Amino acid sequence: MTKTFRRKSRSRAKLEEQLPENRFPSGIRVPSGTVLTLLVLLSGLAGLLLTVRDSGPVPRAVAESQHQLVAGVVASLSATINQGASDLQVAAAAPAPTAEELLLRLPKLRQWHGAVVMDGRTRALLASTGEQVPVEVLPPAIVDVAVAPVSVADGFLRTVTAIALPDNRLLAATSRVALPKVEAHSELRQALTFTTASGQVVASGRDEPDHTVRSLVAHAGAAAARGEHGTLYGASGPEHAVVTYAPVRSTELDSLVLGAVGIAHAAASPTTGFDGALPAALLVVVAISGFVLINRTLVAPLKRVRHDAIRVADGDLDTRVSTPRAAELRRVADAVEHCRVTMKATLVRPGTAVRRGRRRGPRARKRGMSAGFAVLLASLAVVAWAAGCVLVIGDRAVAVPQSVAASLHNQTAMAATAVQRSFTSGLTDLKAAVTVAAVPEAALKELHATQERYRSVYLVDETGRPGYRVGREPLRTQTVPPAFEGVRQDESRGRVAVLYAHVPLPGGGAAIGEFDVDRVADLLRRAPGEVRLLDAEMHTLVATGGYVAFEKVTVARVRRGVTEARDKDAVVRVVDDTAVVTATTLRQGALGRLAWSFVAEKPVADLALTGNTVRDRTLVVALIALLLGLLLLGWHHFLVIRPLRALAGQADRLVAGDRSTVLFSRRHDEIGTITSCLEICRQGLVDGVGRLGDVRRPAGNASEETTLFQRIEDDLGKTTLFERIEGDLDLDKTVQFQRCETRVGLR
């Protein structure tokens, strides 16, 4: 019979107490458990984010487009009213001997339908011309400039503009401002109305507002006149009315009180949307499956190897060590089994027969899968879920409703009209400055100070050489100025396009006003998306995004839109469900002879549609899932797989016969516990099974070279150095042994 050595005074529990294991974030169960929790939370977030339905009565893209349209109309109308006030100031800038001579200058600037000169205090009439001016709508005190709207009729806004003259007189004139018009698309039935301070509301579109929405229009107009802005919705048959309002305000004309109201009809938002329950449920399945796979393939087998290693290190040499499937764990288990079999063989007495089948040698090495294979599969499953969401949900085509396309078309048309008016007004202002004023130089200086559209205004002689200049250095080529007034594009091809207005002077030469392309770009931004101003040969003059001046447009969808716009004046097209291209040709005002084109390209992805919301949120959820999949893989790789592979390498060397290399435990987790147990077994192989059941830590650290002390025997060859020291000294044997171990470097 063989007796297996068991240390009775040591228990397995006491050995485990000497092998501390830290808690979170250490431990082989922590990575999979933490990522499982995060994935379950992400599934709940995905279910909430990916469940999308349009919250408004109409698609949000229609409401946003209407808001931008009304904002562009307000800006254009404010600029036109400001321009009228500037013209009146230019007329009054030059001294006039009498009030009648002052009134004679006004027709040279613009079509003033009536004008009066009054006493500033008594409002007594000093001179008048044209139709009657309703001066009663003007504020009681006028310090500089005041503008008051009177009424709206036949598509024109009638305004009264008054300025204070130096000799305590007032100059007041009436004019009609052309109201912006929008196309009445069948999809939108769009119209614009304007509300004066008296509460009068008149439509400027083709159709009057329906009686069902008149209350909304009245409420919106009153709110706009008070300086408010917003959007109202109302039911109008099978459709919904969208009423957007904003005040017409000017930083220079505080007395202006006018409200703009836009009306459109759009189909109700679809009740169907996207339900995120299915992708959320799939993510839960993927997370739980990955957790179970990692637990059964890596975590649970490693726990069993740890249990067997502690048992063998405690002295239990009878029970065979279990065999895990993972390659690294199998190598570690083989090392523990090798130590068990070897140490058990040393306990067999000479001449005692060993029963067949009880004593077994080391198991044959079998190739198995890597311990990180299950982690890789679980991580790839999470990444595959994220990729599937992007491909299936995030890559779906988004349909653009006709109402949205029509609204974008109107925005482009309004912005194009603003550009045409800006260039035409620039030519008119320049003509007025050099025609009305007795001293052109002073008029040009006043023009540049009051009008931001010019980068430079100057006079040239018959050869085109610049003379008096206000503003920045001219960029126009010094050539003979054209014989007729107008707006031109300079022939030079520099870093920016040179666009200028020119007016011939009676004595020869001309007045030139170069337009600031940055201000032109500000007008282009009223249209949706990326906007370009093209010349007759489709060369880029100005654009809202990054561009190269005079670069020829090569995008097929843009060229096609411009070509169709030259035949139809305006066109809107949704190209391949990726972009909405709207184009128009500038045929009015001073730009009529230049054949310039105005084209806007709005990506469908930038529209406030339900499909775009689902796509954007899907990308966010997929990105978070991808990061969690990488976290699962990286956490396991650096905290479990790499230390386990290093331990497997040490175990292989131990099985191969290397019993002199000390196995240092660098981690306080399950892998560190197994390392410490293997070190106890190694000591048992070297010094005998008496070393089992206790942790004996070498002195120093893992980077120092380990020296194995040779056993020293006395003269009789029977007692060791430790036994002689214990017998010779009278001190406590425990203290003696600890001191001896300290001297020889075992602690």
Secondary structure, DSSP 8 states (H G I E B T S, - for coil): -------TT--HHHHHHTS----TT-STTHHHHHHHHHHHHHHHHHHHHS-B---SSS-HHHHHHHHHHHHHHHHHHHHHHHHHHHHHHHHHHS--SSHHHHHHHGGGTS--SEEEEEETTT--EEEEEES---GGGS-S--SSEEEEEEEEETTEEEEEEEEE-TTSEEEEEEEEEE-------TTT--EEEEEETT--EEE-SSS---TTTHHHHHHHHHHHHTT--EEEEEEETTEEEEEEEEEE--SS-TT--EEEEEEEEEE---S--B--HHHHHHHHHHHHHHHHHHIIIIIHHHHHHHHHHHHHHTT--SS-----SSHHHHHHHHHHHHHHHHHHHHTS-TT----TTTS-----------TTHHHHHHHHHHHHHHHHHHHHTTT------HHHHHHHHHHHHHHHHHHHHHHHHHHHHHHHHHHH-SSHHHHHHHHHHH-TTEEEEEEE-TT--EEEEEES---S------SS-EEEE-S--SSS--EEEEEE-TTSSEEEEEE-HHHHHHHHTTSSSEEEEE-TT-BEEEESSS--TT-B---HHHHHHHHHHHHHSEEEEEETTTEEEEEEE--SGGGTTTT-EEEEEEEGGGS--HHHHHHHHHHHHHHHHHHHHHHHHHHHIIIIIHHHHHHHHHHHHHHTT--SS------SSHHHHHHHHHHHHHHHHHH-GGGTTS----SS-TTS--------B-TTSSSBHHHHHHHH--S-HHHHHHHHHHHTT--
